Amino acid sequence: MSYAYAEYLTKVPHAEKFVENLIKANVVSCTRMSLLVLPQMEQRRKGVIINVSSLSALSPVPLLSVYSACKVYVNFFTRATQEEYSSKGIIVQSVLPGFVSTKMSKMRPSFTTCTPEAFVRWALKTVGVESQTYGYPVHKLQV
């Protein structure tokens, strides 16, 4: 979930509801899901949690302020949780993708915009290797 287009926060249609939904979709969901699965992973002493942040978490993004702030939360929450649980055999990875050709992005595949299938294929290779990944090699070049 993201903005339909870049816009000043006060000009976003139905801003209060939009902001609430954006926070629920990004901040609340990854936190609650982690709370749900971590106890079982602790008992088994293994598990993997992959949270999707965004390249927009790396620096403030004007006109996408709430989106980028939510993605900062996802990235920092994931990194902190990785530090807390790595000694218990649990992998917690933060993925910071750039553009992926999806219905949400409305972008066609290109050199910098990969297909969802290509993104997943590359990103899964980093699980257990990198605690923070950009998923797709070209996205790392965009940092």
Steps between C-alpha positions, in 0.01 A plus 500: 500500500631841406392839375316505167741781403749724677313769692517738793367323808217749548392454137475119508135403447345378828837555668406385851362165385780456248770561764330261743482228235860556391624466858287188555624341177867565574571565868226311682495195272873415516508561876196285574609222264839491672329477839289216365779283357801574722392289801476183287829580328666547839377158611632334181817713511461574130291706265506773238314830493528717189363854526465720194624855545601717202784701353292798610593411860858612440431872484198727544275503195306826464141455382510137618572588863278249680593217262875554541462543878310171524771326300766643736308340787486165321874509430606606851254266673631212288865583563443528876301176507781326308745612769267378776430156353804400291653314797180293519539365146246737350571695182322834469570670168414846374444530125530847347386471139501769238232496234347166406258466208170448686145631488590736784802653326334503156848471349617280217802274545829668409865493604417667833145365540494122527211258481364359827631155404853628439493697824393199707755272331786739587373603844459144627868435425587753772303339786744395770782682320401867544288640783414799281471461124384695201384174348579573138862584404411812301305641796821497705663716232228761550605569859 
